[in-house]
């Protein structure tokens, strides 16, 4: 039985490679806490989490002061018990983004360590349901881009083999969104999947109107049309909207997904492994969605989500948004419109530690 004897935490601030704007915000940076856990056999596993511009110091402080001291001495095999112990050790702070994001880095590191110890790729360790996953791009669909820019990028991605593209909506009038999307649809044809994302910016009446206005474009989904905590509104919208409803990137517990699925308030689940609190709860959400015959198309973090989506039967898509290139040694493998999980032991992320050390914004924190 191996136990954790050392935890090392650092923080890297990654700037987007392109301007990213949606209906409510701009993505200005990705604060990325990176955690390595080492056991008494000398095996190590690494996990990470992220923000989109603020809060990284709060996540680091929570881990440094409260969570990592509890991790020392934990059994490397009792992942479920470890996760529950850490959650209830800060129960007054849960459920919420800071606590979930902090938990995620630890849980991902535990899973990486387990897979390294057993010599197993993550996607096989959790089930190995698929060996590849269709991939769509988001990077060329931001709200500030012109219709011509949207068309150019979508056509270019289709020619590269991508199977779909996600475009942001939320212009002042629904006809602006409609006209931009019609231009893209006309350029890429009917077989190229288009998704849209409102980033919680719409009211119910506006979402209903936009759903009707976009109905003839055969969209794969409309993502986060309403505020994420408005389950009732999403249920009412799902009952009348001709476009499937996707939710999940702004939910932080298994129970929140349970309420959405029970209410019939979504048709696609986009559970984010960092925001849900790690791989352990991510799998619970994925299997819960499977019980409701609902697919999983995870939000962001493509380097981890390719393994997770491939691991479960109802994995549907991987979202392609490059972000880790400057601090990793290998990139996500994409061929002929499919993303492929790593066959190496662990979670599939090959870190460039020299690049991380050159970019870290805090001195490494060591707990032992």
C-alpha positions in Angstrom: 0.0 0.0 0.0 1.5 3.3 -1.2 0.9 6.6 0.5 1.4 10.2 -0.5 4.6 11.7 1.0 5.0 14.9 -1.0 2.9 17.5 -2.8 4.4 20.3 -5.0 2.2 23.1 -6.3 2.9 25.9 -8.7 0.9 28.4 -10.8 1.4 29.3 -14.5 -0.5 32.1 -16.2 -1.2 31.2 -19.8 -2.4 33.9 -22.2 -4.8 32.9 -25.0 -3.3 32.7 -28.4 -6.2 34.6 -29.9 -8.7 37.1 -28.6 -11.7 35.3 -27.0 -15.0 37.1 -26.4 -18.5 35.9 -25.8 -21.8 37.5 -24.9 -20.8 38.2 -21.3 -17.0 38.2 -21.0 -13.5 38.2 -22.5 -11.1 35.3 -21.7 -7.9 37.2 -20.9 -5.8 34.5 -19.2 -5.8 31.0 -17.9 -4.4 30.8 -14.4 -3.2 27.2 -14.2 -2.4 25.6 -10.8 -0.3 22.5 -11.5 0.1 19.9 -8.7 2.4 16.9 -8.5 1.8 14.2 -5.8 4.6 11.7 -5.0 4.1 8.5 -3.1 6.5 6.6 -0.8 7.5 4.3 -3.7 8.7 7.3 -5.7 5.9 7.3 -8.2 4.4 10.6 -9.2 1.2 11.9 -10.7 0.3 15.4 -11.9 -3.0 17.2 -12.0 -4.1 20.7 -12.9 -7.0 23.1 -12.9 -7.7 26.5 -14.3 -9.5 29.9 -14.2 -10.3 32.3 -17.0 -8.6 35.3 -15.6 -9.1 35.6 -11.8 -9.2 33.5 -8.7 -6.0 31.5 -9.2 -4.5 32.8 -6.0 -7.6 31.7 -4.0 -7.4 28.2 -5.4 -3.7 28.0 -4.5 -4.3 29.3 -1.0 -7.1 26.8 -0.4 -4.9 24.0 -1.5 -1.8 25.2 0.3 -3.4 26.0 3.7 -6.1 23.4 3.9 -6.2 20.6 1.3 -2.6 19.5 0.7 -1.8 18.9 4.4 -4.7 16.5 4.4 -3.4 14.8 1.3 -0.1 13.8 2.9 -0.5 10.2 4.1 -3.5 9.3 1.9 -3.6 5.9 0.2 -3.0 6.2 -3.5 -5.6 3.6 -4.3 -8.6 4.9 -2.2 -9.6 7.7 -4.6 -13.2 7.8 -3.7 -12.5 7.9 0.0 -9.8 10.6 -0.6 -12.1 12.8 -2.6 -14.9 12.5 0.0 -12.6 13.2 2.8 -11.2 16.4 1.1 -14.7 17.6 0.2 -16.1 17.2 3.8 -12.9 18.7 5.2 -14.0 22.0 3.6 -17.7 21.3 3.5 -18.7 24.9 4.5 -17.1 26.1 1.2 -18.8 23.5 -1.0 -20.5 23.4 -3.5 -18.7 26.2 -5.4 -16.2 27.0 -8.1 -13.1 27.6 -5.9 -13.5 24.4 -3.9 -14.3 22.3 -6.9 -11.4 23.6 -9.0 -9.0 23.0 -6.1 -10.4 19.4 -5.6 -10.0 18.8 -9.3 -6.2 19.3 -9.4 -5.8 16.9 -6.5 -8.1 14.2 -7.9 -6.6 14.4 -11.4 -3.2 14.0 -9.9 -4.4 10.9 -7.9 -5.8 9.4 -11.1 -2.6 10.1 -13.0 -0.6 8.5 -10.3 -2.8 5.4 -10.2 -2.5 5.0 -14.0 1.2 5.5 -13.9 1.5 2.8 -11.2 -0.5 0.3 -13.1 0.9 1.2 -16.6 -2.5 2.1 -17.9 -3.7 4.9 -20.1 -6.5 6.9 -18.5 -9.1 6.2 -21.1 -8.7 2.5 -20.6 -8.6 2.7 -16.8 -12.1 4.3 -16.8 -13.6 1.9 -19.3 -12.1 2.2 -22.8 -15.4 2.6 -24.5 -13.9 4.3 -27.6 -10.5 4.7 -29.2 -11.2 8.0 -30.8 -13.7 10.9 -30.5 -15.1 13.4 -33.1 -13.6 16.9 -32.6 -15.1 20.3 -33.2 -13.4 23.7 -33.0 -14.4 26.8 -31.0 -11.3 29.0 -31.5 -12.7 30.7 -34.7 -16.2 31.3 -33.5 -15.8 34.2 -31.0 -18.5 36.9 -30.9 -16.4 39.8 -31.9 -15.5 38.2 -35.3 -17.2 39.3 -38.4 -19.4 37.0 -40.5 -16.6 36.8 -43.1 -14.1 35.8 -40.4 -16.5 33.1 -39.1 -16.9 31.7 -42.6 -13.2 31.7 -43.4 -12.3 29.8 -40.2 -15.2 27.3 -40.5 -14.2 26.5 -44.0 -10.6 26.2 -43.1 -11.4 23.9 -40.2 -13.6 21.7 -42.4 -10.8 21.4 -44.9 -8.5 20.3 -42.1 -10.9 17.5 -41.3 -12.7 18.9 -38.2 -16.3 17.7 -38.0 -17.9 20.8 -36.6 -17.5 24.3 -35.2 -19.0 26.2 -32.3 -20.0 29.8 -32.8 -20.9 32.4 -30.1 -24.3 34.1 -30.2 -25.7 37.0 -28.2 -25.7 39.9 -30.6 -28.2 42.7 -29.7 -30.9 41.4 -32.1 -31.5 37.7 -32.9 -31.4 38.5 -36.7 -27.7 39.4 -36.4 -27.0 35.9 -34.9 -29.2 34.3 -37.5 -27.5 36.0 -40.5 -24.0 35.2 -39.3 -24.9 31.6 -38.8 -26.7 31.3 -42.2 -23.5 32.6 -43.9 -21.5 29.9 -42.2 -24.0 27.2 -42.9 -24.1 28.1 -46.6 -20.3 28.0 -46.8 -19.7 24.6 -45.0 -22.7 22.6 -46.2 -25.2 20.4 -44.4 -22.9 17.7 -43.1 -20.6 19.9 -41.1 -21.9 20.2 -37.5 -22.6 23.7 -36.1 -23.1 24.4 -32.4 -23.9 27.7 -30.8 -23.1 29.1 -27.3 -25.0 32.0 -25.6 -22.9 31.9 -22.4 -25.9 32.4 -20.1 -26.7 35.8 -21.7 -30.3 35.4 -22.7 -33.7 35.8 -21.0 -36.2 33.0 -21.5 -38.3 34.9 -24.0 -35.3 35.9 -26.1 -33.9 32.3 -26.0 -37.3 31.0 -27.3 -37.2 33.6 -30.2 -33.6 32.8 -31.0 -34.3 29.1 -31.0 -37.1 29.5 -33.5 -35.0 31.9 -35.6 -32.2 29.3 -35.8 -34.3 26.2 -36.3 -33.7 25.8 -40.0 -29.9 25.6 -39.5 -29.9 22.1 -38.1 -27.7 23.0 -35.1 -26.3 20.3 -32.9 -27.2 22.4 -29.8 -27.6 25.8 -28.2 -25.3 26.0 -25.2 -26.0 27.7 -21.9 -28.9 29.9 -23.2 -29.9 31.0 -19.7 -28.3 31.5 -16.3 -26.8 28.2 -15.2 -28.8 28.0 -11.9 -32.2 28.4 -13.7 -33.2 24.8 -14.1 -36.8 25.6 -14.4 -36.2 28.1 -17.2 -34.1 25.6 -19.1 -36.9 23.0 -18.7 -39.5 25.4 -20.1 -37.1 26.3 -22.9 -36.3 22.6 -23.7 -40.0 21.9 -24.0 -40.5 24.4 -26.9 -37.1 25.0 -28.4 -36.4 23.2 -31.7 -32.7 23.2 -31.0 -31.2 20.7 -28.4 -30.1 22.4 -25.1 -26.6 21.8 -23.8 -25.5 22.7 -20.3 -22.8 21.8 -17.8 -19.6 24.0 -17.9 -21.0 26.2 -15.0 -22.2 23.4 -12.8 -20.1 22.2 -9.8 -21.8 19.1 -8.4 -23.2 15.8 -9.4 -26.5 16.8 -7.8 -26.9 19.8 -10.0 -26.6 17.6 -13.1 -29.1 15.2 -11.5 -31.6 18.0 -11.2 -31.2 19.1 -14.8 -31.6 15.6 -16.1 -34.6 14.8 -13.9 -36.3 18.0 -15.1 -35.7 17.2 -18.8 -33.9 20.5 -19.0 -31.0 19.5 -21.3 -30.2 17.2 -24.2 -26.4 17.4 -24.0 -24.2 17.3 -20.9 -21.0 19.3 -21.0 -19.4 18.4 -17.7 -16.0 20.0 -17.1 -13.5 17.8 -15.2 -12.0 20.9 -13.4 -15.3 22.6 -12.5 -17.0 19.4 -11.3 -14.1 18.6 -9.0 -12.0 16.0 -10.8 -12.3 12.7 -12.6 -14.0 10.9 -9.7 -17.2 13.1 -9.9 -16.9 13.5 -13.7 -17.4 9.8 -14.1 -20.5 9.9 -11.9 -22.0 12.7 -14.1 -21.2 10.8 -17.3 -22.8 7.6 -16.1 -25.8 9.5 -14.8 -26.3 11.1 -18.2 -26.0 7.7 -19.8 -28.9 6.5 -17.6 -31.0 9.3 -19.1 -29.8 8.5 -22.7 -28.0 11.8 -22.9 -24.5 12.3 -24.5 -21.5 13.9 -22.9 -19.6 16.6 -24.8 -17.1 18.0 -22.2 -16.3 21.7 -22.0 -12.7 22.8 -22.7 -9.5 21.0 -21.4 -9.3 18.9 -24.5 -6.0 17.2 -23.3 -7.9 15.5 -20.5 -11.4 15.3 -22.0 -10.3 13.2 -25.0 -9.5 10.4 -22.5 -12.6 10.9 -20.5 -15.0 11.1 -23.5 -13.4 8.0 -25.0 -13.7 6.1 -21.7 -17.5 6.3 -21.4 -20.1 4.9 -23.7 -22.0 8.2 -24.2 -19.0 10.3 -25.1 -20.0 12.5 -28.1 -17.5 15.2 -28.9 -14.1 16.8 -27.9 -13.9 20.6 -27.9 -10.7 21.8 -29.6 -9.4 25.0 -27.9 -5.6 25.0 -27.7 -4.1 26.3 -24.5 -1.4 24.1 -23.1 1.0 24.0 -26.1 3.6 26.3 -24.4 4.0 24.0 -21.4 3.6 20.5 -22.8 5.9 18.3 -24.9 3.2 16.8 -27.0 -0.1 18.0 -28.5 -3.5 16.5 -28.8 -3.5 14.0 -31.7 -6.2 14.9 -34.3 -6.5 12.9 -37.5 -9.4 13.0 -40.1 -11.7 14.8 -37.7 -11.1 12.6 -34.7 -9.1 13.2 -31.5 -7.1 10.2 -30.1 -6.4 9.6 -26.5 -2.8 9.0 -25.4 -1.7 5.3 -25.1 0.9 6.2 -22.5 0.3 5.4 -18.9 -1.3 8.3 -17.0 -3.7 11.0 -18.0 -2.0 11.7 -21.3 -0.6 15.2 -20.6 3.2 15.3 -21.2 4.4 18.3 -19.2 7.4 20.4 -20.2 8.8 21.1 -16.8 11.5 23.5 -18.1 8.8 25.6 -19.7 6.7 25.5 -16.6 9.5 26.7 -14.4 10.2 29.5 -16.8 6.6 30.7 -16.7 5.5 30.0 -13.1 4.1 33.1 -11.4 4.7 31.8 -7.8 7.6 30.0 -6.1 6.7 26.3 -5.9 4.9 25.3 -2.7 6.0 22.0 -1.2 4.0 20.1 1.5 5.4 16.9 2.9 
